[in-house]
Amino acid sequence: MLLRSARSILVGLAALTLAGCALLAGRFGDLKTVDHVDLARYMGHWRVIANIPYFAEADCFDSIESYALRPDGDIDNWFDCRKKSASAPLARQAQARAVVVNHSTNAEWNVLFFGLLKIKYVVLAIDPDYQWIAVGHPSRQYGWVMARGTSLPDDTYARILATFTEQGYDVSRFAKVPQAAVGIDPPPFDPKR
């Protein structure tokens, strides 16, 4: 119980940090999204191949972002990883609810933590076969490279980073997240958590 409370507090602090950065977004200009995201194809598990490190995802191995469409059109979102060790158990780190705010592209979302804190989520690039994605935040202080598998070819990864560069990101800040050679799916979303 204490561990769950501490985890909730940490997730809340992470959300507040991201929310604070959202306030600065106006001075950085708008990010250019993809033309369209097919939400049904987007759903499922994505391995976090690289990100701009921040404390909520620090010391993670086998990071997995997962998405599931809800009957009301919103999206359940949850994040699992192994903390501090590749041999640690895969554990739920956060759960949220995402709301699509641009229905013409489906590429701009608000991710709601605790039903109160809204964090911007912007799809900057996506593979035509939905095998990898690049996700940003208006502040350009946060970014994620995700894939369906546990790795990406070097040339694909370089092209994705070039997309971030074109959007005004400092790609030297990105760090790869260790992923096991064989992926395992996380437990399903649990609305009681």
N, CA and C atoms as a LAMMPS dump frame, in Angstrom:
ITEM: TIMESTEP
0
ITEM: NUMBER OF ATOMS
579
ITEM: BOX BOUNDS ff ff ff
-5.0000000000000000e+02 5.0000000000000000e+02
-5.0000000000000000e+02 5.0000000000000000e+02
-5.0000000000000000e+02 5.0000000000000000e+02
ITEM: ATOMS id mol type element x y z
1 1 1 N 0.823 -1.184 0
2 1 2 C 0 0 0
3 1 3 C 0.873 1.255 0
4 2 1 N 1.903 1.263 0.835
5 2 2 C 2.801 2.409 0.898
6 2 3 C 3.525 2.597 -0.427
7 3 1 N 3.943 1.49 -1.057
8 3 2 C 4.629 1.562 -2.337
9 3 3 C 3.712 2.141 -3.403
10 4 1 N 2.446 1.721 -3.406
11 4 2 C 1.486 2.241 -4.385
12 4 3 C 1.275 3.741 -4.165
13 5 1 N 1.19 4.196 -2.905
14 5 2 C 1.017 5.615 -2.61
15 5 3 C 2.241 6.408 -3.056
16 6 1 N 3.417 5.885 -2.787
17 6 2 C 4.644 6.562 -3.199
18 6 3 C 4.711 6.65 -4.722
19 7 1 N 4.335 5.58 -5.396
20 7 2 C 4.341 5.571 -6.863
21 7 3 C 3.351 6.609 -7.393
22 8 1 N 2.178 6.696 -6.781
23 8 2 C 1.179 7.684 -7.2
24 8 3 C 1.703 9.097 -7.025
25 9 1 N 2.398 9.34 -5.928
26 9 2 C 2.972 10.662 -5.685
27 9 3 C 4.019 10.988 -6.741
28 10 1 N 4.881 10.014 -7.065
29 10 2 C 5.907 10.241 -8.087
30 10 3 C 5.285 10.514 -9.448
31 11 1 N 4.272 9.749 -9.804
32 11 2 C 3.598 9.976 -11.087
33 11 3 C 2.962 11.358 -11.088
34 12 1 N 2.373 11.739 -9.973
35 12 2 C 1.78 13.072 -9.868
36 12 3 C 2.814 14.17 -10.034
37 13 1 N 3.969 13.999 -9.422
38 13 2 C 5.032 14.99 -9.57
39 13 3 C 5.516 15.067 -11.007
40 14 1 N 5.61 13.914 -11.666
41 14 2 C 6.015 13.9 -13.076
42 14 3 C 4.996 14.653 -13.916
43 15 1 N 3.73 14.407 -13.643
44 15 2 C 2.671 15.084 -14.395
45 15 3 C 2.724 16.593 -14.157
46 16 1 N 2.974 17.004 -12.916
47 16 2 C 3.078 18.438 -12.629
48 16 3 C 4.253 19.061 -13.36
49 17 1 N 5.369 18.343 -13.417
50 17 2 C 6.535 18.84 -14.14
51 17 3 C 6.208 19.042 -15.609
52 18 1 N 5.572 18.031 -16.214
53 18 2 C 5.194 18.147 -17.62
54 18 3 C 4.184 19.27 -17.821
55 19 1 N 3.245 19.408 -16.909
56 19 2 C 2.25 20.478 -17.018
57 19 3 C 2.931 21.841 -16.968
58 20 1 N 3.915 21.978 -16.094
59 20 2 C 4.657 23.23 -16.013
60 20 3 C 5.364 23.552 -17.309
61 21 1 N 5.92 22.52 -17.943
62 21 2 C 6.575 22.738 -19.229
63 21 3 C 5.571 23.122 -20.298
64 22 1 N 4.357 22.626 -20.184
65 22 2 C 3.317 22.969 -21.165
66 22 3 C 3.047 24.47 -21.139
67 23 1 N 3.188 25.091 -19.978
68 23 2 C 2.966 26.528 -19.879
69 23 3 C 3.99 27.313 -20.69
70 24 1 N 5.179 26.725 -20.876
71 24 2 C 6.226 27.381 -21.651
72 24 3 C 6.091 27.135 -23.142
73 25 1 N 5.177 26.264 -23.541
74 25 2 C 5.11 25.803 -24.927
75 25 3 C 4.902 26.949 -25.911
76 26 1 N 4.159 27.967 -25.543
77 26 2 C 3.872 29.043 -26.47
78 26 3 C 5.114 29.699 -27.028
79 27 1 N 6.138 29.842 -26.254
80 27 2 C 7.341 30.523 -26.745
81 27 3 C 8.166 29.654 -27.68
82 28 1 N 7.854 28.358 -27.779
83 28 2 C 8.592 27.463 -28.657
84 28 3 C 7.905 27.262 -29.998
85 29 1 N 6.68 27.735 -30.149
86 29 2 C 5.956 27.533 -31.399
87 29 3 C 5.297 26.167 -31.435
88 30 1 N 4.521 25.957 -32.467
89 30 2 C 3.768 24.716 -32.587
90 30 3 C 4.592 23.619 -33.255
91 31 1 N 4.352 22.401 -32.817
92 31 2 C 4.945 21.24 -33.471
93 31 3 C 4.065 20.856 -34.654
94 32 1 N 4.676 20.321 -35.695
95 32 2 C 3.928 19.853 -36.859
96 32 3 C 3.637 18.367 -36.678
97 33 1 N 2.361 18.026 -36.692
98 33 2 C 1.957 16.634 -36.505
99 33 3 C 1.911 15.897 -37.838
100 34 1 N 1.739 14.59 -37.752
101 34 2 C 1.454 13.8 -38.94
102 34 3 C 0.078 14.211 -39.451
103 35 1 N -0.21 13.872 -40.716
104 35 2 C -1.503 14.24 -41.306
105 35 3 C -2.666 13.494 -40.666
106 36 1 N -2.44 12.228 -40.306
107 36 2 C -3.543 11.443 -39.734
108 36 3 C -2.999 10.237 -38.975
109 37 1 N -3.618 9.939 -37.843
110 37 2 C -3.326 8.732 -37.069
111 37 3 C -4.57 7.853 -37.098
112 38 1 N -4.414 6.625 -37.555
113 38 2 C -5.491 5.632 -37.498
114 38 3 C -5.467 5.071 -36.08
115 39 1 N -6.396 5.518 -35.258
116 39 2 C -6.365 5.163 -33.836
117 39 3 C -6.426 3.658 -33.609
118 40 1 N -7.22 2.944 -34.395
119 40 2 C -7.321 1.49 -34.209
120 40 3 C -5.967 0.824 -34.442
121 41 1 N -5.22 1.275 -35.432
122 41 2 C -3.897 0.702 -35.712
123 41 3 C -2.863 1.128 -34.664
124 42 1 N -3.077 2.276 -34.062
125 42 2 C -2.143 2.811 -33.074
126 42 3 C -2.197 2.051 -31.752
127 43 1 N -3.35 1.493 -31.443
128 43 2 C -3.54 0.843 -30.148
129 43 3 C -2.615 -0.364 -29.993
130 44 1 N -2.382 -0.732 -28.744
131 44 2 C -1.529 -1.867 -28.427
132 44 3 C -0.287 -1.426 -27.683
133 45 1 N 0.713 -2.286 -27.704
134 45 2 C 1.945 -2.061 -26.95
135 45 3 C 3.038 -1.475 -27.841
136 46 1 N 3.751 -0.489 -27.307
137 46 2 C 4.888 0.142 -27.969
138 46 3 C 6.089 0.094 -27.027
139 47 1 N 7.214 -0.413 -27.502
140 47 2 C 8.454 -0.386 -26.723
141 47 3 C 9.072 1.005 -26.817
142 48 1 N 9.486 1.555 -25.687
143 48 2 C 10.168 2.851 -25.693
144 48 3 C 11.626 2.586 -26.055
145 49 1 N 11.981 2.927 -27.282
146 49 2 C 13.34 2.702 -27.78
147 49 3 C 14.285 3.783 -27.261
148 50 1 N 13.788 5.021 -27.197
149 50 2 C 14.597 6.141 -26.696
150 50 3 C 13.658 7.226 -26.2
151 51 1 N 14.184 8.054 -25.31
152 51 2 C 13.426 9.208 -24.834
153 51 3 C 14.398 10.274 -24.355
154 52 1 N 13.848 11.441 -24.069
155 52 2 C 14.624 12.451 -23.36
156 52 3 C 14.418 12.128 -21.891
157 53 1 N 15.467 11.681 -21.209
158 53 2 C 15.292 11.195 -19.837
159 53 3 C 14.729 12.257 -18.887
160 54 1 N 13.863 11.8 -18.026
161 54 2 C 13.333 12.622 -16.942
162 54 3 C 13.011 11.66 -15.795
163 55 1 N 12.788 12.191 -14.615
164 55 2 C 12.793 11.344 -13.428
165 55 3 C 11.727 10.251 -13.42
166 56 1 N 10.573 10.458 -14.019
167 56 2 C 9.514 9.436 -13.954
168 56 3 C 9.871 8.171 -14.728
169 57 1 N 10.725 8.293 -15.746
170 57 2 C 11.133 7.118 -16.511
171 57 3 C 12.604 6.763 -16.268
172 58 1 N 13.202 7.385 -15.273
173 58 2 C 14.616 7.117 -14.977
174 58 3 C 14.797 5.678 -14.511
175 59 1 N 15.925 5.108 -14.846
176 59 2 C 16.301 3.762 -14.409
177 59 3 C 15.343 2.685 -14.897
178 60 1 N 14.689 2.912 -16.041
179 60 2 C 13.768 1.91 -16.583
180 60 3 C 14.449 1.029 -17.622
181 61 1 N 14.114 -0.243 -17.565
182 61 2 C 14.491 -1.231 -18.574
183 61 3 C 13.187 -1.789 -19.146
184 62 1 N 13.209 -2.169 -20.411
185 62 2 C 12.029 -2.778 -21.048
186 62 3 C 10.783 -1.905 -20.898
187 63 1 N 10.923 -0.61 -21.111
188 63 2 C 9.791 0.315 -21.002
189 63 3 C 8.767 0.044 -22.088
190 64 1 N 7.492 0.01 -21.688
191 64 2 C 6.404 -0.262 -22.628
192 64 3 C 5.26 0.709 -22.379
193 65 1 N 4.883 1.454 -23.416
194 65 2 C 3.682 2.303 -23.4
195 65 3 C 2.576 1.513 -24.075
196 66 1 N 1.398 1.478 -23.487
197 66 2 C 0.281 0.714 -24.034
198 66 3 C -0.956 1.593 -24.139
199 67 1 N -1.776 1.29 -25.158
200 67 2 C -2.97 2.075 -25.437
201 67 3 C -4.124 1.146 -25.804
202 68 1 N -5.335 1.497 -25.346
203 68 2 C -6.538 0.736 -25.694
204 68 3 C -7.697 1.714 -25.839
205 69 1 N -8.411 1.609 -26.969
206 69 2 C -9.579 2.462 -27.184
207 69 3 C -10.68 2.113 -26.204
208 70 1 N -11.319 3.119 -25.68
209 70 2 C -12.443 2.951 -24.769
210 70 3 C -13.739 3.079 -25.571
211 71 1 N -14.832 2.522 -25.075
212 71 2 C -16.119 2.663 -25.771
213 71 3 C -16.545 4.119 -25.98
214 72 1 N -16.109 5.033 -25.088
215 72 2 C -16.499 6.441 -25.21
216 72 3 C -15.613 7.231 -26.169
217 73 1 N -14.624 6.556 -26.803
218 73 2 C -13.744 7.22 -27.76
219 73 3 C -12.443 7.705 -27.159
220 74 1 N -12.34 7.762 -25.832
221 74 2 C -11.076 8.104 -25.196
222 74 3 C -10.153 6.887 -25.235
223 75 1 N -8.955 7.036 -24.686
224 75 2 C -7.939 5.991 -24.77
225 75 3 C -7.384 5.719 -23.382
226 76 1 N -7.408 4.454 -22.973
227 76 2 C -6.694 4.064 -21.761
228 76 3 C -5.218 3.981 -22.116
229 77 1 N -4.374 4.515 -21.248
230 77 2 C -2.927 4.557 -21.474
231 77 3 C -2.245 4.075 -20.199
232 78 1 N -1.288 3.149 -20.329
233 78 2 C -0.543 2.702 -19.166
234 78 3 C 0.903 2.458 -19.543
235 79 1 N 1.769 2.565 -18.535
236 79 2 C 3.208 2.469 -18.728
237 79 3 C 3.782 1.455 -17.755
238 80 1 N 4.527 0.491 -18.3
239 80 2 C 5.191 -0.531 -17.49
240 80 3 C 6.68 -0.523 -17.799
241 81 1 N 7.475 -0.874 -16.81
242 81 2 C 8.905 -1.069 -17.045
243 81 3 C 9.502 -1.88 -15.895
244 82 1 N 10.729 -2.271 -16.074
245 82 2 C 11.513 -2.895 -15.008
246 82 3 C 12.377 -1.786 -14.409
247 83 1 N 12.266 -1.55 -13.119
248 83 2 C 13.005 -0.465 -12.481
249 83 3 C 14.375 -0.921 -12.009
250 84 1 N 15.387 -0.193 -12.451
251 84 2 C 16.77 -0.305 -11.987
252 84 3 C 17.5 -1.571 -12.402
253 85 1 N 16.827 -2.54 -13.015
254 85 2 C 17.506 -3.787 -13.37
255 85 3 C 16.732 -4.512 -14.466
256 86 1 N 17.456 -5.103 -15.394
257 86 2 C 16.829 -5.893 -16.454
258 86 3 C 16.185 -7.155 -15.903
259 87 1 N 16.542 -7.545 -14.692
260 87 2 C 15.962 -8.756 -14.098
261 87 3 C 14.821 -8.436 -13.118
262 88 1 N 14.543 -7.167 -12.898
263 88 2 C 13.427 -6.791 -12.014
264 88 3 C 12.11 -7.18 -12.683
265 89 1 N 11.049 -7.356 -11.911
266 89 2 C 9.76 -7.689 -12.522
267 89 3 C 9.212 -6.495 -13.317
268 90 1 N 8.516 -6.805 -14.387
269 90 2 C 7.827 -5.772 -15.15
270 90 3 C 6.677 -5.266 -14.292
271 91 1 N 6.642 -3.972 -14.017
272 91 2 C 5.647 -3.432 -13.083
273 91 3 C 5 -2.176 -13.644
274 92 1 N 3.761 -1.986 -13.28
275 92 2 C 2.993 -0.808 -13.692
276 92 3 C 3.559 0.419 -13.004
277 93 1 N 3.909 1.433 -13.796
278 93 2 C 4.446 2.673 -13.254
279 93 3 C 3.413 3.796 -13.277
280 94 1 N 2.498 3.746 -14.258
281 94 2 C 1.499 4.821 -14.371
282 94 3 C 0.324 4.356 -15.212
283 95 1 N -0.834 4.935 -14.93
284 95 2 C -2.035 4.747 -15.74
285 95 3 C -2.636 6.118 -15.976
286 96 1 N -3.193 6.302 -17.167
287 96 2 C -3.785 7.595 -17.507
288 96 3 C -4.912 7.374 -18.507
289 97 1 N -5.552 8.47 -18.839
290 97 2 C -6.603 8.452 -19.852
291 97 3 C -6.257 9.531 -20.863
292 98 1 N -6.238 9.163 -22.135
293 98 2 C -5.908 10.12 -23.189
294 98 3 C -7.182 10.532 -23.915
295 99 1 N -7.231 11.809 -24.275
296 99 2 C -8.35 12.364 -25.009
297 99 3 C -7.812 13.009 -26.28
298 100 1 N -8.315 12.585 -27.421
299 100 2 C -7.905 13.179 -28.689
300 100 3 C -8.504 14.585 -28.758
301 101 1 N -7.651 15.59 -29.003
302 101 2 C -8.145 16.968 -29.044
303 101 3 C -8.206 17.519 -30.466
304 102 1 N -7.571 16.845 -31.413
305 102 2 C -7.649 17.251 -32.817
306 102 3 C -8.179 16.056 -33.597
307 103 1 N -9.474 16.053 -33.863
308 103 2 C -10.097 14.901 -34.512
309 103 3 C -9.867 14.867 -36.019
310 104 1 N -9.366 15.935 -36.606
311 104 2 C -9.068 15.886 -38.044
312 104 3 C -7.788 15.099 -38.31
313 105 1 N -6.857 15.097 -37.329
314 105 2 C -5.613 14.335 -37.495
315 105 3 C -5.501 13.165 -36.521
316 106 1 N -6.168 13.229 -35.393
317 106 2 C -6 12.275 -34.274
318 106 3 C -4.57 12.253 -33.758
319 107 1 N -3.795 13.285 -34.034
320 107 2 C -2.373 13.306 -33.683
321 107 3 C -2.053 14.197 -32.491
322 108 1 N -3.064 14.837 -31.927
323 108 2 C -2.846 15.679 -30.754
324 108 3 C -3.777 15.198 -29.649
325 109 1 N -3.173 14.856 -28.511
326 109 2 C -3.928 14.313 -27.395
327 109 3 C -3.62 15.103 -26.131
328 110 1 N -4.556 15.055 -25.201
329 110 2 C -4.291 15.426 -23.816
330 110 3 C -4.296 14.133 -23.019
331 111 1 N -3.242 13.879 -22.287
332 111 2 C -3.174 12.696 -21.431
333 111 3 C -3.488 13.173 -20.021
334 112 1 N -4.525 12.584 -19.431
335 112 2 C -5.018 13.019 -18.131
336 112 3 C -4.544 12.083 -17.03
337 113 1 N -3.813 12.624 -16.083
338 113 2 C -3.386 11.874 -14.908
339 113 3 C -4.297 12.265 -13.75
340 114 1 N -4.832 11.275 -13.073
341 114 2 C -5.717 11.497 -11.929
342 114 3 C -6.954 12.308 -12.311
343 115 1 N -7.286 12.348 -13.599
344 115 2 C -8.446 13.08 -14.072
345 115 3 C -8.316 14.587 -13.978
346 116 1 N -7.127 15.08 -13.606
347 116 2 C -6.948 16.512 -13.37
348 116 3 C -5.851 17.151 -14.203
349 117 1 N -4.711 16.495 -14.296
350 117 2 C -3.544 17.075 -14.948
351 117 3 C -3.513 16.683 -16.423
352 118 1 N -3.478 17.694 -17.305
353 118 2 C -3.453 17.451 -18.742
354 118 3 C -2.04 17.645 -19.268
355 119 1 N -1.53 16.623 -19.939
356 119 2 C -0.219 16.68 -20.557
357 119 3 C -0.403 16.546 -22.065
358 120 1 N 0.206 17.424 -22.833
359 120 2 C 0.109 17.368 -24.291
360 120 3 C 0.927 16.199 -24.84
361 121 1 N 0.38 15.566 -25.862
362 121 2 C 0.984 14.408 -26.516
363 121 3 C 0.807 14.652 -28.005
364 122 1 N 1.907 14.749 -28.747
365 122 2 C 1.845 15.121 -30.156
366 122 3 C 2.573 14.073 -30.997
367 123 1 N 1.862 13.459 -31.942
368 123 2 C 2.47 12.457 -32.824
369 123 3 C 3.154 13.203 -33.974
370 124 1 N 4.485 13.145 -33.989
371 124 2 C 5.281 13.886 -34.964
372 124 3 C 5.587 13.07 -36.213
373 125 1 N 5.696 11.767 -36.079
374 125 2 C 6.01 10.895 -37.221
375 125 3 C 5.508 9.497 -36.899
376 126 1 N 5.108 8.793 -37.955
377 126 2 C 4.623 7.429 -37.761
378 126 3 C 4.941 6.608 -39.01
379 127 1 N 5.371 5.403 -38.797
380 127 2 C 5.653 4.478 -39.887
381 127 3 C 4.342 4.133 -40.601
382 128 1 N 4.332 4.058 -41.935
383 128 2 C 3.102 3.705 -42.648
384 128 3 C 2.508 2.368 -42.202
385 129 1 N 3.351 1.468 -41.728
386 129 2 C 2.881 0.166 -41.249
387 129 3 C 2.694 0.131 -39.734
388 130 1 N 2.787 1.291 -39.095
389 130 2 C 2.606 1.427 -37.648
390 130 3 C 3.569 0.517 -36.869
391 131 1 N 4.841 0.55 -37.303
392 131 2 C 5.88 -0.215 -36.618
393 131 3 C 6.752 0.662 -35.729
394 132 1 N 6.704 1.978 -35.917
395 132 2 C 7.412 2.914 -35.047
396 132 3 C 6.685 4.254 -35.039
397 133 1 N 6.909 5.037 -33.984
398 133 2 C 6.321 6.371 -33.866
399 133 3 C 7.314 7.311 -33.191
400 134 1 N 7.132 8.601 -33.445
401 134 2 C 7.868 9.656 -32.756
402 134 3 C 6.827 10.553 -32.09
403 135 1 N 6.945 10.721 -30.784
404 135 2 C 5.979 11.499 -30.01
405 135 3 C 6.709 12.645 -29.323
406 136 1 N 6.105 13.825 -29.388
407 136 2 C 6.719 14.988 -28.777
408 136 3 C 5.796 15.696 -27.811
409 137 1 N 6.323 16.761 -27.254
410 137 2 C 5.613 17.635 -26.32
411 137 3 C 5.919 19.063 -26.761
412 138 1 N 4.949 19.985 -26.699
413 138 2 C 5.184 21.345 -27.198
414 138 3 C 6.408 22.057 -26.622
415 139 1 N 6.818 21.716 -25.426
416 139 2 C 7.988 22.37 -24.83
417 139 3 C 9.298 21.895 -25.445
418 140 1 N 9.255 20.773 -26.134
419 140 2 C 10.443 20.107 -26.701
420 140 3 C 11.409 19.631 -25.613
421 141 1 N 10.92 19.552 -24.398
422 141 2 C 11.714 19.026 -23.291
423 141 3 C 11.493 17.53 -23.113
424 142 1 N 10.51 16.981 -23.808
425 142 2 C 10.16 15.569 -23.703
426 142 3 C 9.935 15.025 -25.101
427 143 1 N 10.394 13.806 -25.324
428 143 2 C 10.191 13.156 -26.612
429 143 3 C 10.421 11.668 -26.473
430 144 1 N 9.739 10.911 -27.327
431 144 2 C 9.824 9.458 -27.261
432 144 3 C 9.918 8.872 -28.661
433 145 1 N 10.764 7.886 -28.812
434 145 2 C 10.828 7.043 -30.007
435 145 3 C 10.334 5.681 -29.555
436 146 1 N 9.274 5.191 -30.195
437 146 2 C 8.701 3.91 -29.79
438 146 3 C 8.547 3 -31
439 147 1 N 8.568 1.702 -30.739
440 147 2 C 8.451 0.714 -31.807
441 147 3 C 7.652 -0.478 -31.314
442 148 1 N 7.123 -1.225 -32.249
443 148 2 C 6.395 -2.445 -31.889
444 148 3 C 7.35 -3.516 -31.397
445 149 1 N 8.549 -3.537 -31.946
446 149 2 C 9.558 -4.5 -31.531
447 149 3 C 10.509 -3.906 -30.517
448 150 1 N 11.51 -4.665 -30.143
449 150 2 C 12.432 -4.238 -29.094
450 150 3 C 13.616 -3.422 -29.616
451 151 1 N 13.688 -3.22 -30.936
452 151 2 C 14.782 -2.424 -31.492
453 151 3 C 14.359 -1.864 -32.846
454 152 1 N 15.168 -0.934 -33.35
455 152 2 C 14.98 -0.357 -34.673
456 152 3 C 16.298 -0.416 -35.426
457 153 1 N 16.264 -0.582 -36.755
458 153 2 C 17.501 -0.477 -37.525
459 153 3 C 18.118 0.918 -37.327
460 154 1 N 19.445 0.979 -37.357
461 154 2 C 20.145 2.244 -37.117
462 154 3 C 19.692 3.345 -38.068
463 155 1 N 19.489 3.017 -39.355
464 155 2 C 19.098 4.053 -40.306
465 155 3 C 17.686 4.578 -40.015
466 156 1 N 16.788 3.709 -39.568
467 156 2 C 15.435 4.142 -39.201
468 156 3 C 15.496 5.057 -37.984
469 157 1 N 16.269 4.662 -36.987
470 157 2 C 16.418 5.481 -35.781
471 157 3 C 16.991 6.856 -36.138
472 158 1 N 17.983 6.895 -37.022
473 158 2 C 18.581 8.166 -37.436
474 158 3 C 17.554 9.049 -38.152
475 159 1 N 16.703 8.452 -38.98
476 159 2 C 15.666 9.225 -39.679
477 159 3 C 14.656 9.799 -38.678
478 160 1 N 14.32 9.02 -37.666
479 160 2 C 13.382 9.511 -36.65
480 160 3 C 13.997 10.681 -35.887
481 161 1 N 15.264 10.56 -35.516
482 161 2 C 15.929 11.671 -34.821
483 161 3 C 15.991 12.906 -35.713
484 162 1 N 16.175 12.71 -37.019
485 162 2 C 16.186 13.847 -37.948
486 162 3 C 14.838 14.565 -37.931
487 163 1 N 13.75 13.813 -37.775
488 163 2 C 12.421 14.417 -37.664
489 163 3 C 12.349 15.308 -36.428
490 164 1 N 12.888 14.823 -35.32
491 164 2 C 12.91 15.647 -34.108
492 164 3 C 13.749 16.907 -34.328
493 165 1 N 14.895 16.769 -34.988
494 165 2 C 15.75 17.929 -35.269
495 165 3 C 14.984 18.967 -36.079
496 166 1 N 14.266 18.512 -37.113
497 166 2 C 13.479 19.425 -37.949
498 166 3 C 12.407 20.152 -37.144
499 167 1 N 11.98 19.557 -36.037
500 167 2 C 10.941 20.157 -35.196
501 167 3 C 11.532 21.036 -34.086
502 168 1 N 12.845 21.237 -34.115
503 168 2 C 13.469 22.129 -33.15
504 168 3 C 13.988 21.462 -31.891
505 169 1 N 14.059 20.14 -31.886
506 169 2 C 14.584 19.405 -30.73
507 169 3 C 16.105 19.357 -30.749
508 170 1 N 16.702 19.291 -29.577
509 170 2 C 18.125 19.005 -29.416
510 170 3 C 18.23 17.488 -29.24
511 171 1 N 18.538 16.767 -30.321
512 171 2 C 18.504 15.301 -30.265
513 171 3 C 19.659 14.707 -29.464
514 172 1 N 20.638 15.525 -29.1
515 172 2 C 21.713 15.002 -28.248
516 172 3 C 21.172 14.634 -26.865
517 173 1 N 19.986 15.113 -26.542
518 173 2 C 19.386 14.819 -25.235
519 173 3 C 18.704 13.455 -25.189
520 174 1 N 18.443 12.842 -26.354
521 174 2 C 17.792 11.537 -26.377
522 174 3 C 18.757 10.444 -25.911
523 175 1 N 18.225 9.49 -25.183
524 175 2 C 19.011 8.331 -24.726
525 175 3 C 18.207 7.07 -25.018
526 176 1 N 18.895 6.041 -25.442
527 176 2 C 18.214 4.777 -25.703
528 176 3 C 17.836 4.109 -24.38
529 177 1 N 16.692 3.43 -24.395
530 177 2 C 16.198 2.699 -23.233
531 177 3 C 16.539 1.225 -23.439
532 178 1 N 17.229 0.586 -22.499
533 178 2 C 17.567 -0.834 -22.684
534 178 3 C 16.312 -1.687 -22.826
535 179 1 N 16.299 -2.49 -23.881
536 179 2 C 15.182 -3.403 -24.146
537 179 3 C 15.749 -4.813 -24.292
538 180 1 N 15.075 -5.794 -23.703
539 180 2 C 15.479 -7.193 -23.86
540 180 3 C 15.317 -7.592 -25.32
541 181 1 N 16.074 -8.581 -25.747
542 181 2 C 16.007 -9.037 -27.141
543 181 3 C 14.636 -9.603 -27.487
544 182 1 N 13.977 -10.183 -26.517
545 182 2 C 12.645 -10.748 -26.735
546 182 3 C 11.668 -9.977 -25.866
547 183 1 N 10.654 -9.414 -26.49
548 183 2 C 9.692 -8.622 -25.743
549 183 3 C 8.606 -9.468 -25.106
550 184 1 N 8.083 -8.974 -24.008
551 184 2 C 6.914 -9.582 -23.378
552 184 3 C 5.877 -8.498 -23.19
553 185 1 N 4.626 -8.871 -23.339
554 185 2 C 3.56 -7.892 -23.187
555 185 3 C 3.261 -7.672 -21.718
556 186 1 N 2.951 -6.425 -21.375
557 186 2 C 2.595 -6.129 -19.984
558 186 3 C 1.197 -6.622 -19.664
559 187 1 N 0.853 -6.628 -18.379
560 187 2 C -0.52 -6.978 -18.002
561 187 3 C -1.503 -5.978 -18.615
562 188 1 N -2.759 -6.368 -18.788
563 188 2 C -3.743 -5.434 -19.359
564 188 3 C -4.062 -4.294 -18.418
565 189 1 N -4.732 -3.307 -18.962
566 189 2 C -5.154 -2.15 -18.187
567 189 3 C -6.114 -2.593 -17.089
568 190 1 N -5.957 -2.028 -15.91
569 190 2 C -6.839 -2.348 -14.787
570 190 3 C -7.424 -1.044 -14.257
571 191 1 N -8.703 -0.765 -14.539
572 191 2 C -9.273 0.518 -14.122
573 191 3 C -9.321 0.707 -12.605
574 192 1 N -9.145 -0.347 -11.817
575 192 2 C -9.171 -0.227 -10.349
576 192 3 C -7.853 0.282 -9.78
577 193 1 N -6.805 0.301 -10.573
578 193 2 C -5.507 0.727 -10.056
579 193 3 C -5.462 2.208 -9.862
